[in-house]
Amino acid sequence: ATTVIIIIVLVIVVLVHREQPEETILVYPDRKLGPFRDLRGVNGGPLSPRGWNQALTLNLSSYYSKLGVKAIRFHDVWRVDELDTIFPDPGADPADPASYNFSGLDRCVAEALKHAHLLILRIGFDWNDPPKNKPHVATEKLVEVSKRLVMHYTKGWADGYNYTNIWFEVWNEPDIDQFWALGEEEYFKMYESVARAVKEANPEAKVGGPAIAWNLGFLDRFLNYTRARGVPIDFVSWHMYSTRPEDLAARAKEVRNIMNKHGYASLPSVLDEWNYWDSQRQEPFETFRSSKAAAFQAAALILLEDLPVDVATLYRGDAWTW
């Protein structure tokens, strides 16, 4: 009986194999596809929290070195990167170095730039409840604080540094209420004020945005505003979460088309949050570290090689649970 069963199983395997269509792989060794784009980038780290504990008590530098991380974005670095941590007293003098607390962010920046060739530093707030979805100071003071932030990291101000590989991103996801409580036009005006401040502090510093969550109409109107008013912008950033790599591909092309429409064809397109996530079904911490997420990430990185994306930073690289 055992022999009969084995024979039946073998017959089934052969028949199933025969029914599968043949696949042909073609290789063209004479075709040059151009340089490989290194899109190994992440949000956060290598200094990291432990799960839900937001204190940065882990150092994942050895893992970042093994991964060969080339770009890191700082957003949700658990308070050290927030405006009201850096400039805690809204009534303080923004020209006085004593008004600032750079210590926690300095430590994170120094460790990140041991590995990454590029650091994107978001000016704004992490994920919070209101009222931390708008600036904690008036625009005039925000301008001065932004100048000092740039000067600290690129001009050595306040016992600072002279880094040349930090890009400054103005806010995070202003197209959703969680991060921006004011209107669309208010964001455009705030971006203009901060972007001009960045260039005043250091004309060589790179500034960009708007780091949209999803709203391409917002992006279209934003780029129309910056073009019409000659507002500085050195890169265009956007986010995408999905369960299908093809969705990333479609969005990358849509973003590039909007950039081209407004005369920004030469600017980098920066996908600085992406991952596998069905927002209608599961919490991200249930999926980000799953086998499905790993397969999605691998497939997406393969697709991105042929797409108009210049920098990509996965959300996220550290050990926070989300």
N, C-alpha and C positions, 0 to 999 in steps of 0.2 A: 504493500500500500504506500509505503514511504517513497519507493522508487517511482511509482505512478505519479504521485504528487509532485515530485521534483521534475519529472518530465513535463508535466502540465505547466508548471511555473516557467520552465525554460522556453517552452513553446510560446507562452504569453509574452515573455520578455522579447523574444525574437520578433513576434508579430507587431508589438508596440513599437519596437525600434524601427521596423520597416515602414511603419505608417508615418513616422516623423519626416517632415520635409527636409531635404538636404540644404545645408547652409554653405554659401560660398564666401570666402574671405579673399578679397583682392588687395594686394600690396603693390604700391607703385614707388619703387626705390628712387626713381629719377625725379620725383616731384618734391619740391621744397615748400614746406608749409609755413616757414618762418620760425622765429624763436619760440620756445616753450615759455608760456607765461606762468610764473610762480605765484600761485594764488593761496599759498599757505598763510592764512591770517585768522586771527581770533579776536573776540572781545575779552578784555580782562586778563589779569595775570601778568607775570607768573606768580606774584604774591597773591594769595588766595584765601577766601574764607573756607571753613569746614562745614559743608552742608548748610543748614539754615543759620548757623552762627556766623554773623557777618564780620566778625573780627578777622583781620588778614593775618592769620597765624600759620599758614602753609606757604612754603616756597617750592613752586613746581618748576624751577629753572632747569633741572636735569631733564625733565620731560619736554620742555619747550625746545631745549637744545637738540634732543633726539628727533623731534618733529620737524625741526628746521623752520620754525615760525618766522615769517618775514615781515608781517604787519600785525600790529596790535592796536585795537581801538579802546579808549577809556570812556566807558559809560557804565553806570551801575558798578562803580569801584567802591561802593559801600562807604559813602559819605566823604571820603578824602578828596573826591573830585567835584564836590558840589559847591556852588557859588557861596552858600552861606556857611560853609566850612572854611573856604579860602578867605572870604571876607565876612567874618561873622557879625560884626556890629554895623548895621546899616547907617548909623550916625557917625561912623569914624571917618577920618581923613584918608581918601584913597591915594594921596601922594606920600603918605607916611608908611614906610616898610613895617612899622610896628602894628599896623592895622590888619596885617595878613597872617594867615596860618598856612604855610606851604609845606610843613614838615611831613605830613603823611603822604601827600601827593609826590613830593620830591623823592621819597623812598621808592614809591611804586614806579615812577618814571625812570629812575636810574636803573632799577632791576629790569624793566621792560626793554630798555634800549641796550642792554647787554646782549639781547637776542634779535630784536626786530630792527629792520632797516628803516621802518616807518612807524611812527606813533601818531594816531589820530586822537586829539584831545578835545573832547566835547565841552563846550562852555554852556553850563546850564545846570540841570538837576537830574538826579536819578529818578527811578519810579517812586512816586510818593503820592500821598493824598493831598488835596488842596490845603493850604494855599500855595504849596510848592509846585505849582504849574504855571508860574509866571515869575518874572524877576523880583527879587526881594528888595531891590533898590530902584530909584527912578532911572530913566534912560541915561540922563546926563552922568550919573554916578556909575552906572553899568559900563558906560564908555571908558571911564577912567580906570575902573577895576580891570576891564578887558585889556587895556593897554599895559597895565602892570603885570598881568598874567603873562602876556607875550614877552614883555621885557625880562621878566624873571627867568623864563626858560630859553630865551634866544639872545639876550643882551647882558646877562649876568646881574641884573638889578636885584637888590635885596639878597646878596649872597647867593645869587642864582647861577645859571648855566648859559652856555653858548651853543645849544643844540641847533642843528640845521635840518633835522629830519622829523620835525613835529609839524603836523597840519592841524589847524584850529577849526573845529566844526561848531557852527552857531546853532545851539539847541539840539533837542532830540524830538522827533515825531511831533512837530507843531500842528499836524493835521488831525490829532486826536486830543480830546479834552484832558486826558490823564496827564499830558505834558504841557498843554498850552490852553489856558483858560480864556485868553483874549481872542480877538478876531484875526482873520487872515491878514488884513491890511496892517494890523498892529505888529504881526510877526515880520512882515516884509520891511516895515520901517525899523523895527528893532534890529533885524539882520543888517540892514544898510548901515545903521549907526555903529554896530559892533565890527562889521567888516572894514569899514573905513578906519576905525580905531586900531584894528590889528595892523593895517598897512601903515598907519601913522607911527605906531610903535616900532615896526620893522617892515620896511617895504618889501623885503625878500620873503617874509613869512607867508605861508599859504593859508588861505581861508576859504571855507565853503559850507555847503549845506544843500538842502534843508533837512536831510535825514528823514524823509517822509515814511510814515508807516505803510500807506497804501494808496493815497489819493493822488492819482496822476493829474487830475484837474488842478489841484493845489500846486503841483510841480510846474505845470504849464503856465499858470498865472504868476508864480514866483519868478520863473526865468524871464517872462515877459517884463516883469517889473525891473529886474536887475539889468536887463539889456536896455530898456528904455531910459533908465536913470544912470547908466554907466557905473553900477555898483560893483565893487571888486568881488570876483568869484573865481576860484582856482580849481575847484572840483565840485561835482554834483553827487550827492549821496542819497541813498534810498535803501529801503528794507523790504524783505519778502520772506514769508513763511508759507509753506505748502506741504502737501504730501506727494506732489508730482514734480520731478525735475523739469518736466516740460513747461511748467508754469513759470519757473525761474527764467527759462529761455525766452518765453514770450514777453515777460516783464522787462528783461534786459533790452530787448529790441524796442519795446515801447518807450522806455526811458531814453534810449539813444535817439530815437526819432524826435522826441520832444526837445532834446538838447540841440539836435541839428536844426530844427525848425527855428530856434532862437539864436542861431549863430555860434553855438558852443560845441561844434563838432570836434575841436581839438582838445577839449577838457577831459580829464579822467572821469569815467563813470565808476562810482565807488559803492559797491554793495556791502554796506558795513553792518548789517544784521541779516542773517539768513539761517534757516534750519528746517528740519522736518517738524511740522506741527499742524494738526487739524484742530483749529481753535474752537470748533463747534462741538467737539467730542471729548477731548482729554486735556488735562492740565499739562503744560510743557514738561514738567519734571517727570512725568510718566512716559514721555516719548523721547526726549532729547538723548538719552543714553541707551536706547533700545537698539536691537539688531536692525529694525526697519530704518531707524534714523541713520545708522552707519551705512546701510546700503544706499539710502537716499543721498547722503553726503558724498559718497564715492561717485555715484552717477552724476550728481550735480557738478562736481569738480571737473569731470570729464567733459560734460556739455559746455561748461564755462570757458574751456580752452578755445572754443570756436565762436564765442559770443562777445559782444562789445562791452566787456567789463574789464576794468583795469586793476582794481583792487577789490578783494573780497575778504571779509572778516566774519567767520562763523560766530554765532551767538550760542555758547561761549566757550572759552578754553580752560577756565579754572574749575574749581571743585564746588562751586555754589550749587545748591540743589536745583534751582530753576533752570 
